[in-house]
Amino acid sequence: MVTYSLKQSADGLWCVCRLGFSLFSDLRLGAAITLAREVARDEHLRSGRPVCVEMPGMESSIRLAQYARPPMALDQAA
């Protein structure tokens, strides 16, 4: 499963990370969550792989989104 994670910087702003690398930074929390969900959903739709978005919690990570089902085929959508 591919995981996008939110991390808070020392200045209180947030970044969206994947595999330990910051993709987007200096975001407010709401914008970081929205962007991470959009990027994760897009990756899932393009690749078909399971993708999730997590944020650190006090004792464990909090899952904010999960895209695990295979995308529906275009001919089934009609």
Backbone as a chain_set.jsonl record, in Angstrom:
{"seq": "MVTYSLKQSADGLWCVCRLGFSLFSDLRLGAAITLAREVARDEHLRSGRPVCVEMPGMESSIRLAQYARPPMALDQAA", "coords": {"N": [[0.846, -1.174, 0.0], [0.538, 2.181, -0.842], [1.516, 5.018, 0.947], [0.628, 8.236, 1.867], [1.705, 10.817, 3.92], [1.077, 13.214, 6.507], [2.989, 15.757, 7.901], [4.014, 17.797, 10.571], [5.757, 20.845, 10.645], [8.402, 22.649, 12.36], [7.559, 25.276, 12.507], [4.843, 25.108, 12.688], [3.353, 24.721, 10.412], [2.234, 22.468, 7.777], [3.291, 19.559, 5.897], [3.014, 17.49, 2.972], [3.922, 14.23, 2.545], [5.651, 11.537, 0.879], [7.002, 8.383, 0.977], [8.9, 9.377, 2.752], [9.775, 11.738, 1.622], [9.224, 15.177, 1.181], [6.523, 16.419, -0.576], [4.813, 18.596, -0.877], [4.824, 21.637, 0.87], [4.664, 23.929, 3.724], [1.92, 24.354, 4.338], [-1.382, 25.03, 5.553], [-3.252, 23.1, 7.952], [-5.836, 22.151, 7.037], [-5.678, 22.581, 4.242], [-3.509, 20.928, 3.659], [-4.523, 18.369, 4.264], [-6.635, 18.195, 2.389], [-5.2, 18.393, -0.058], [-3.484, 16.151, 0.135], [-5.369, 14.054, 0.114], [-6.455, 14.41, -2.459], [-4.209, 13.94, -4.11], [-3.615, 11.299, -3.388], [-5.984, 9.955, -4.15], [-5.901, 10.426, -6.905], [-3.533, 9.046, -7.603], [-4.325, 6.436, -6.972], [-6.454, 6.054, -8.796], [-5.058, 6.209, -11.206], [-3.11, 4.162, -11.008], [-4.312, 1.941, -9.828], [-3.491, 0.776, -7.514], [-3.668, 0.173, -3.933], [-4.025, 3.001, -1.828], [-3.324, 5.229, 0.841], [-3.944, 7.912, 3.215], [-2.315, 9.314, 5.919], [-2.055, 10.727, 9.219], [0.008, 11.812, 11.862], [-0.784, 10.727, 15.163], [-1.433, 10.928, 18.723], [-0.787, 8.421, 19.9], [-0.767, 6.653, 17.81], [-0.912, 6.442, 14.191], [-3.369, 8.328, 12.393], [-5.755, 7.411, 10.171], [-6.734, 9.13, 7.397], [-7.782, 8.881, 4.871], [-8.572, 6.276, 2.54], [-7.979, 4.426, -0.289], [-8.807, 1.672, -1.75], [-10.198, -0.124, -3.318], [-10.414, -1.601, -6.588], [-10.394, 0.621, -9.392], [-13.468, 1.44, -11.015], [-14.362, 0.094, -14.141], [-14.634, 1.899, -17.237], [-16.667, 1.063, -19.002], [-18.427, -0.132, -17.284], [-19.428, 1.944, -15.827], [-21.433, 3.219, -17.187]], "CA": [[0.0, 0.0, 0.0], [1.242, 3.461, -0.894], [1.046, 5.884, 2.029], [0.958, 9.659, 1.933], [1.605, 11.203, 5.323], [1.149, 14.632, 6.846], [3.953, 16.011, 8.975], [4.039, 19.192, 11.009], [7.099, 21.414, 10.763], [8.659, 23.396, 13.595], [6.821, 26.541, 12.497], [3.419, 24.83, 12.844], [2.725, 24.425, 9.134], [2.22, 21.05, 7.461], [3.745, 19.136, 4.574], [2.52, 16.21, 2.479], [5.11, 13.422, 2.247], [5.518, 10.174, 0.344], [8.281, 7.676, 1.128], [9.82, 10.213, 3.513], [10.127, 12.967, 0.911], [8.181, 16.194, 1.18], [6.03, 16.772, -1.907], [4.237, 19.927, -0.744], [5.134, 22.107, 2.225], [4.173, 25.239, 4.175], [0.469, 24.365, 4.174], [-2.224, 24.936, 6.745], [-3.686, 21.718, 8.111], [-6.96, 21.835, 6.15], [-5.181, 22.514, 2.866], [-2.643, 19.752, 3.556], [-5.401, 17.192, 4.217], [-7.321, 18.203, 1.095], [-4.232, 18.102, -1.112], [-3.039, 14.761, 0.28], [-6.458, 13.189, -0.353], [-6.549, 14.531, -3.917], [-3.053, 13.266, -4.713], [-3.767, 9.863, -3.146], [-7.073, 9.472, -5.004], [-5.402, 10.444, -8.281], [-2.596, 7.931, -7.786], [-5.101, 5.195, -6.964], [-7.185, 5.947, -10.058], [-4.107, 5.968, -12.298], [-2.331, 2.925, -10.863], [-5.118, 0.833, -9.327], [-2.923, 0.277, -6.255], [-4.249, 0.749, -2.723], [-3.325, 4.199, -1.36], [-3.955, 5.838, 2.01], [-3.404, 9.168, 3.746], [-2.23, 9.217, 7.378], [-1.547, 11.86, 9.986], [0.456, 11.303, 13.169], [-1.626, 10.963, 16.326], [-0.722, 10.864, 19.998], [-0.251, 7.087, 20.135], [-0.638, 5.952, 16.532], [-1.32, 7.254, 13.047], [-4.794, 8.452, 12.13], [-6.0, 7.248, 8.738], [-7.652, 10.159, 6.925], [-8.392, 8.423, 3.621], [-8.056, 5.012, 2.022], [-8.495, 4.072, -1.61], [-8.321, 0.306, -1.853], [-10.915, -0.899, -4.319], [-9.986, -1.335, -7.96], [-11.265, 1.602, -10.031], [-14.516, 0.861, -11.852], [-14.08, 0.227, -15.584], [-15.475, 2.888, -17.895], [-17.847, 0.451, -19.603], [-19.349, -0.472, -16.199], [-19.95, 3.174, -15.255], [-22.597, 3.683, -17.948]], "C": [[0.893, 1.239, 0.0], [0.654, 4.356, 0.186], [1.55, 7.3, 1.838], [0.766, 10.054, 3.383], [1.715, 12.717, 5.467], [2.127, 14.77, 7.998], [3.963, 17.494, 9.286], [5.479, 19.655, 11.158], [7.211, 22.211, 12.06], [7.865, 24.695, 13.658], [5.305, 26.357, 12.546], [2.682, 24.578, 11.543], [2.911, 22.947, 8.805], [2.785, 20.776, 6.083], [3.133, 17.774, 4.26], [3.75, 15.428, 2.013], [4.718, 12.072, 1.654], [6.905, 9.552, 0.378], [9.333, 8.544, 1.818], [10.234, 11.508, 2.847], [8.951, 13.923, 0.907], [7.81, 16.564, -0.25], [5.496, 18.196, -1.946], [4.491, 20.383, 0.685], [4.534, 23.485, 2.478], [2.674, 25.394, 3.967], [-0.215, 24.428, 5.531], [-2.812, 23.535, 6.778], [-4.81, 21.344, 7.146], [-6.524, 21.685, 4.706], [-4.302, 21.283, 2.664], [-3.474, 18.473, 3.462], [-6.08, 17.09, 2.86], [-6.378, 17.808, -0.029], [-3.762, 16.651, -1.055], [-4.106, 13.797, -0.214], [-6.58, 13.233, -1.873], [-5.419, 13.78, -4.611], [-3.181, 11.748, -4.56], [-4.854, 9.274, -4.04], [-6.621, 9.4, -6.462], [-4.448, 9.279, -8.54], [-3.337, 6.601, -7.838], [-5.834, 5.002, -8.294], [-6.261, 5.641, -11.231], [-3.461, 4.59, -12.22], [-3.165, 1.71, -10.47], [-4.607, 0.251, -8.023], [-3.657, 0.877, -5.06], [-3.385, 1.912, -2.225], [-4.063, 4.727, -0.135], [-3.25, 7.136, 2.38], [-3.446, 9.046, 5.267], [-1.642, 10.478, 7.982], [-1.109, 11.329, 11.347], [-0.525, 11.68, 14.278], [-0.796, 10.85, 17.593], [-0.061, 9.504, 20.223], [-0.065, 6.284, 18.856], [-1.08, 6.887, 15.412], [-2.836, 7.231, 12.895], [-4.981, 8.36, 10.624], [-7.081, 8.245, 8.312], [-8.368, 9.772, 5.641], [-7.776, 7.096, 3.234], [-8.769, 4.704, 0.717], [-7.96, 2.685, -1.923], [-9.022, -0.514, -2.928], [-10.377, -0.608, -5.704], [-10.928, -0.312, -8.591], [-12.252, 0.901, -10.963], [-14.182, 1.107, -13.328], [-15.071, 1.204, -16.208], [-16.739, 2.285, -18.471], [-18.863, 0.037, -18.537], [-20.012, 0.765, -15.629], [-21.224, 3.625, -15.953], [-23.853, 2.948, -17.602]], "O": [[1.869, 1.325, 0.745], [-0.566, 4.446, 0.326], [2.747, 7.532, 1.668], [-0.221, 9.67, 4.009], [2.354, 13.397, 4.664], [2.094, 13.993, 8.952], [3.924, 18.336, 8.389], [6.316, 18.951, 11.722], [6.222, 22.415, 12.764], [7.534, 25.166, 14.746], [4.56, 27.332, 12.455], [1.495, 24.251, 11.565], [3.667, 22.252, 9.484], [2.767, 21.64, 5.207], [2.782, 17.009, 5.159], [4.523, 15.911, 1.185], [3.629, 11.549, 1.888], [7.866, 10.128, -0.132], [10.52, 8.455, 1.503], [10.968, 12.3, 3.439], [7.814, 13.522, 0.659], [8.664, 16.97, -1.038], [5.698, 18.918, -2.923], [4.381, 19.584, 1.615], [3.976, 24.119, 1.582], [2.208, 26.425, 3.484], [0.313, 23.939, 6.53], [-2.866, 22.857, 5.753], [-4.729, 20.302, 6.496], [-6.955, 20.759, 4.019], [-4.348, 20.66, 1.603], [-3.161, 17.589, 2.665], [-6.099, 16.021, 2.25], [-6.725, 16.974, -0.865], [-3.655, 15.994, -2.091], [-3.787, 12.82, -0.892], [-6.786, 12.197, -2.506], [-5.649, 13.068, -5.588], [-2.889, 11.001, -5.493], [-4.664, 8.208, -4.626], [-6.92, 8.436, -7.165], [-4.541, 8.608, -9.568], [-3.015, 5.739, -8.655], [-5.831, 3.904, -8.851], [-6.632, 4.901, -12.143], [-3.283, 3.925, -13.241], [-2.776, 0.575, -10.746], [-5.216, -0.669, -7.476], [-4.211, 1.972, -5.161], [-2.158, 1.814, -2.206], [-5.292, 4.677, -0.08], [-2.139, 7.423, 1.935], [-4.485, 8.715, 5.839], [-0.854, 11.19, 7.361], [-1.789, 10.481, 11.925], [-1.029, 12.802, 14.326], [0.422, 10.691, 17.526], [1.08, 9.432, 20.678], [0.716, 5.333, 18.829], [-1.562, 7.991, 15.666], [-3.495, 6.245, 13.226], [-4.413, 9.161, 9.881], [-8.205, 8.202, 8.811], [-9.45, 10.286, 5.356], [-6.62, 6.814, 3.548], [-9.998, 4.722, 0.637], [-6.803, 2.533, -2.314], [-8.47, -1.51, -3.396], [-9.932, 0.507, -5.976], [-12.135, -0.365, -8.358], [-11.921, -0.092, -11.61], [-13.769, 2.204, -13.705], [-16.211, 1.318, -15.757], [-17.79, 2.924, -18.438], [-20.042, -0.13, -18.849], [-21.066, 0.656, -15.003], [-22.022, 4.35, -15.359], [-24.91, 3.232, -18.164]]}, "num_chains": 1, "name": "protein.A"}
